[in-house]
Amino acid sequence: MKKPRVTYRSLEKEPSYEHVVDRAVRMRVGRRDLDRKMANASTAIVKALGPKRRLWFAHERAWDEMRARREAAYFDAGVCQA
């Protein structure tokens, strides 16, 4: 695969440190639309729960912890397989 030619104009752009696979997945998933939908839904749930909103925040903390552990496990599995 041929490297792109470096030009004066290309030096003005910030370099991307995003992995090529991460970029491809981000483009395919369409994350911005999903992020907006999730944020709106989360706000609506918090408003609907009223005084019981702490339940939702506990749910989000548990979900974040599970996601972080899962991502770490995927990373470790990928590194061990390399």
C-alpha positions as CSV (number, residue, x, y, z in Angstrom):
1,M,0.0,0.0,0.0
2,K,1.4,3.4,-1.0
3,K,1.7,6.1,1.5
4,P,0.0,9.4,0.7
5,R,2.3,12.1,-0.5
6,V,3.1,14.8,2.2
7,T,2.2,18.3,1.0
8,Y,2.5,21.7,2.6
9,R,-1.3,21.9,3.0
10,S,-1.4,18.4,4.7
11,L,1.0,19.7,7.4
12,E,-1.7,22.1,8.6
13,K,-4.1,19.3,9.5
14,E,-4.0,17.8,13.0
15,P,-2.8,14.2,12.8
16,S,-5.4,11.5,13.6
17,Y,-4.3,9.0,16.2
18,E,-7.5,7.1,15.8
19,H,-6.9,3.5,14.8
20,V,-8.1,2.6,11.3
21,V,-10.4,-0.1,12.6
22,D,-11.9,2.3,15.2
23,R,-12.5,4.9,12.4
24,A,-14.1,2.3,10.1
25,V,-16.4,1.1,12.9
26,R,-17.3,4.7,13.9
27,M,-18.3,5.5,10.3
28,R,-20.4,2.3,9.9
29,V,-22.2,2.7,13.3
30,G,-23.2,6.3,12.8
31,R,-22.5,7.1,16.4
32,R,-23.6,10.8,16.4
33,D,-27.2,10.0,15.8
34,L,-27.2,7.2,18.4
35,D,-25.5,9.4,20.9
36,R,-28.2,12.1,20.5
37,K,-31.0,9.5,20.8
38,M,-29.4,8.0,23.9
39,A,-28.9,11.4,25.5
40,N,-32.5,12.4,24.9
41,A,-33.8,9.1,26.2
42,S,-31.6,9.4,29.3
43,T,-32.8,12.9,30.0
44,A,-36.5,11.8,29.6
45,I,-36.0,8.9,32.0
46,V,-34.4,11.1,34.6
47,K,-37.2,13.6,34.4
48,A,-39.8,10.8,34.6
49,L,-38.2,9.2,37.6
50,G,-38.3,12.5,39.5
51,P,-37.1,11.9,43.1
52,K,-36.2,8.3,42.3
53,R,-33.6,9.4,39.7
54,R,-30.8,7.9,41.8
55,L,-31.9,4.5,40.5
56,W,-31.1,5.6,37.0
57,F,-27.7,6.9,38.0
58,A,-26.9,3.7,39.8
59,H,-27.9,1.8,36.6
60,E,-25.6,4.0,34.5
61,R,-22.7,3.5,36.8
62,A,-23.2,-0.3,36.6
63,W,-23.6,-0.2,32.8
64,D,-20.4,1.9,32.5
65,E,-18.4,-0.5,34.7
66,M,-19.6,-3.5,32.7
67,R,-18.7,-1.8,29.4
68,A,-15.3,-0.8,30.7
69,R,-14.6,-4.4,31.8
70,R,-15.9,-5.8,28.5
71,E,-13.7,-3.4,26.5
72,A,-10.6,-4.4,28.6
73,A,-11.4,-8.1,28.1
74,Y,-11.7,-7.6,24.3
75,F,-8.4,-5.6,24.3
76,D,-6.6,-8.3,26.4
77,A,-7.9,-11.1,24.2
78,G,-6.8,-9.3,21.1
79,V,-3.3,-8.6,22.6
80,C,-2.9,-12.2,23.7
81,Q,-3.9,-13.5,20.3
82,A,-1.4,-11.3,18.5
